[in-house]
């Protein structure tokens, strides 16, 4: 896909994440823009995946076209007017954290019940193998053990968001009804749902307070409440939560691979979840 040349002066910046910044068009309220800070290839992959996911009927903003301002590359989407992420909602209304967490859990359960055409998407294991091979922070021995754990994980053909943070779930509220969507689908794939759920735990329970406040607009205490309510809703009242947590923490540790890929830094606070189990 050849990107369309745009003038970034036609847009106003509205937010920023680890990989890029978001913008709204100044005069066309139907257009929003995600501009990558780097990695042109990732933008094309995200657009391709977003179009496939949208065509499947999974709730996500309608993707448009690939664009460039001459230096960076980005994707235009149909703008969701009045959207708010689940993390921002909890930051704004911490007293409703459990309500938002349960709603996000229901959205995730629906995603993880969708069986995909495996010829159209990558297996989460294959994606992790690539990240593991490229990771400079684990030793060869550690990589062998992590590879073996990933290989032994259950097989599944169900949808995986790939970067399931509570900031990558949004909703639009109209007349008291909230309609939820997923965003940031550059790591969408298929596989065992715990590869996704581990990321929710990591974001809620393993970050420094300053990072949680900066990225997710809430305290660690509020984020922990989100996880507790999310887990109760996602796994159900019959689940043995002690056993659930043993598994969740290891899959949270595996998400070190995606975070170290994006930050180019070792993340000992996350990889600690792997100690004694994987390495």
Rosetta blueprint (number, residue, H / E / L):
1 X L
2 X L
3 X L
4 X E
5 X E
6 X L
7 X L
8 X H
9 X H
10 X H
11 X E
12 X E
13 X E
14 X E
15 X E
16 X E
17 X L
18 X L
19 X L
20 X E
21 X E
22 X E
23 X E
24 X E
25 X E
26 X L
27 X L
28 X L
29 X L
30 X L
31 X E
32 X E
33 X E
34 X E
35 X E
36 X E
37 X L
38 X L
39 X L
40 X H
41 X H
42 X H
43 X H
44 X H
45 X H
46 X H
47 X H
48 X H
49 X H
50 X H
51 X H
52 X H
53 X H
54 X H
55 X H
56 X H
57 X L
58 X L
59 X L
60 X E
61 X L
62 X L
63 X E
64 X E
65 X E
66 X E
67 X E
68 X E
69 X L
70 X L
71 X L
72 X L
73 X E
74 X E
75 X E
76 X E
77 X E
78 X E
79 X L
80 X L
81 X L
82 X L
83 X L
84 X E
85 X E
86 X H
87 X H
88 X H
89 X H
90 X H
91 X H
92 X H
93 X L
94 X H
95 X H
96 X H
97 X H
98 X H
99 X H
100 X H
101 X H
102 X H
103 X H
104 X H
105 X H
106 X H
107 X H
108 X H
109 X H
110 X H
111 X H
112 X L
113 X L
114 X L
115 X E
116 X L
117 X L
118 X L
119 X L
120 X L
121 X L
122 X L
123 X E
124 X H
125 X H
126 X H
127 X H
128 X H
129 X H
130 X H
131 X H
132 X H
133 X H
134 X H
135 X L
136 X L
137 X L
138 X L
139 X L
140 X H
141 X H
142 X H
143 X H
144 X H
145 X H
146 X H
147 X H
148 X H
149 X H
150 X H
151 X H
152 X H
153 X L
154 X L
155 X L
156 X L
157 X L
158 X E
159 X E
160 X E
161 X L
162 X L
163 X L
164 X L
165 X L
166 X L
167 X L
168 X L
169 X E
170 X E
171 X E
172 X E
173 X E
174 X E
175 X L
176 X L
177 X E
178 X E
179 X E
180 X E
181 X E
182 X E
183 X L
184 X L
185 X L
186 X L
187 X L
188 X L
189 X E
190 X E
191 X L
192 X L
193 X L
194 X H
195 X H
196 X H
197 X H
198 X H
199 X H
200 X H
201 X H
202 X H
203 X H
204 X H
205 X H
206 X L
207 X L
208 X L
209 X H
210 X H
211 X H
212 X H
213 X H
214 X H
215 X H
216 X H
217 X L
218 X L
219 X L
220 X H
221 X H
222 X H
223 X H
224 X H
225 X H
226 X H
227 X H
228 X H
229 X H
230 X H
231 X H
232 X H
233 X H
234 X H
235 X H
236 X L
237 X L
238 X L
239 X L
240 X L
241 X H
242 X H
243 X H
244 X H
245 X H
246 X H
247 X H
248 X H
249 X H
250 X H
251 X H
252 X H
253 X H
254 X H
255 X L
256 X H
257 X H
258 X H
259 X H
260 X H
261 X H
262 X H
263 X H
264 X L
265 X L
266 X L
267 X L
268 X H
269 X H
270 X H
271 X H
272 X H
273 X H
274 X H
275 X L
276 X L
277 X L
278 X L
279 X L
